[in-house]
Amino acid sequence: MTIESNRKQIDKKNDALSLNQWNHHNVLDLDDFSHTEIVTVLSLAERMREILDRRIPRVPALRGYTIVNLFFEPSTRTRASFELAGKMLGADVISVSASTSSIQKGESLIDTVRTLRAMRADAIIMRHEMAGAPYLAASHTDASIINAGDGAHAHPTQALLDLYTMKRHVGDLKNKKVVMVGDIAHSRVARSDLWGLSKMGAHVVLCGPPTLLPRGLGVSERPEHAKNALPSVQIETDIDKALRDAHVVMALRLQSERQENGLLPSLREYAENYQVTSTRLIKAQPDYLLMHPGPKNEGIEIASDVARGDRSIIEEQVTNGVAVRMALLYLLSGRVESTQISEGNAP
Amino acid sequence: MNKSDTQNLIQQEETVLDAEAIGRTLTRLAHEIVEANAGIQDLVIIGIQTRGTTLADRIGTAIEHFEGSTPQIGYLDVTMHRDDFDRDGLRGTPLPTELPSIESKNVVLVDDVLYTGRTIRAAMDALNDYGRPREIRLAVLIDRGHRELPIRADMVGKNIPTSRNDTVRLNLQEHDGSDAALIRYGGQEK
């Protein structure tokens, strides 16, 4: 307890989390997050994770702060996760779903958001089927807008929880091989993950059938002006090549409507060629991590034994999601002071 | 007091405890803690971030010297439980909390300077979320007065009379390179 604990103590001081770098009023996507800001969120999430494990996981830090969940699309985990995160920090949280609100009577998005702000909502968590809807909302209110998924565009809080979960297991993400398999083109998770992972220096590989891969990301096909604007990734259509030496494998949900739209011959053929299976994972690093943003279709994009296997951290992603969202709400809820107030000098 | 006297006082920083005095005081606090608890059975010493955690470690080391074994030590961060952040919209940076089980234990909270008592209130609120200790005592290195809540310390290293405008600071080897408790006079009370 003597020297060792002292050393531990000092090391903890060095890990000093600085909230001064935080510069966001909204969380819309990760493309405008700096490396430092991402690190701030992940470090703060670690502190929040500790609160989750308490006997009574509730602190009064956000007392008097009002959060509205405004969901135009169905959701289980994101919505419940934000609701719990807000409540654990002592905020007031209410949920509005489009199907039972005045949106049914034709109220516009802008009016809905302004109405909620008029009731003193401090933060609005928004999910919408149209890409860009949260940006529109943010430009018409001074409440903080958090994008909880907009169309096929972005899902920044999912990306942050993915980064946090990876960091907890593999530490520094620099040069770690992260492979995303599945319907990349229609995945807002993949898109936000891409920004986050590339800012953390990971080696990102996107894998899927050519019809489900986004265009313009391959090094050979990127126009000159896009080189700096887009994150750098590797595109691979052969899953066996993609998985080789992977540190992290993330399977993405295949939406059945893709088959109806003619992008896939059949779900069975997709599963045959792109399902993440234990046989295929033999080529990955021995201590690979298996992730899935959920909801998952076992037997299509991922085999059941793999999803529930001992390398799967899918459930931990869900738990970490609450911690990451607590960190974001805490950051958004106020201006952060530069130094800890100590009892000696407290006013 | 005329203007130039006030000016002089503002410049002044006085040492109220030097390194040796801090060492002796902590040893005495360690003895008082063990005495009040009649041994180290069920004793958990919890330092409040940041300076309090270092003092808790040192008190633990002192107890080890004369008792032959170390009591359980914990670190508590109270940032999320404070009531004086929201006044100006400020948010503190949370620091790590690491606690052993406190259920039915005799907890001694350790902090560097006791002032308004708000940190201690926050610490007791926070502890509630971790379990139900049998009792909570409070040990502080310096009590500078001006309580705003009905809170007092059970064990006090040194009482220092201060004005609200003064600043009391504790420097510790682990953070600042050397040990010293300092007071900076802030002039007349308004």
Interface residues (C-beta under 8 A of the other chain):
Chain A: M1 T2 S5 N6 Q9 I10 K12 K13 A16 L17 S18 L19 L44 R47 M48 E50 I51 R54 R55 I56 P57 R58 V59 P60 A61 R63 G64 L89 Y330 L331 S333 G334 R335 V336 E337 Q340 I341 S342 E343 G344 N345 A346 P347
Chain B: I48 Q49 T50 R51 T53 T54 D57 G60 T61 E64 T70 I73 Y75 D77 T79 M80 H81 R82 D83 D84 F85 D86 G89 L90 R91 G92 T93 P94 L95 P96 T97 D111 D112 V113 L114 Y115 T116 R118 T119 I120 D125 A126 N128 D129 Y130 G131 I142 R144 T167 V168 R169 L170 E174 H175
